[in-house]
């Protein structure tokens, strides 16, 4: 017997529904559990991806900080070498290769290896300083940066 064929005002009993509808409802009992399991798996995969991305971002930031420290170590070494060539007190300077080890905050575990070359062009004297700054040597995260400057004496 179908719902449309039941007269108005007659109570509907359990057996008054068509058999096809009862079977459809009985098949729907486990679908919410499968759907919930699917959602949990998808959210777990998203969470795992975010954790991995966060770890890579932290590693990238750490490498950038070490690279910046290496650049500043190279720049500091070049500046110290420039001060050795042209001392503030006006004394005679020297152009020699040096290795500087830094212990100050910000440059801990960093070194600067400088090479100094005297170049004469026409009658002008130039000093070429190459400074290689290196931080965290021998560690998994390490960086080396090199800068080169040229100085001309004022006569």
Buried (B, 14 or more C-beta within 10 A) or exposed (E): EEEEEBEEEEEEEEEEBEEEEEEEEEEEEEEEEEEEEEEEEEEEEEEEEEEEEEEEEEEEEEBEBBBBBBBBBBBBBBBBBBEBBBEEEEEEBEBEEBEBEBEEEEBEBBBBBBBBEEEEEEEEEEBBBBBBBBBBEEEEEBBBBBBEBEBEEEE
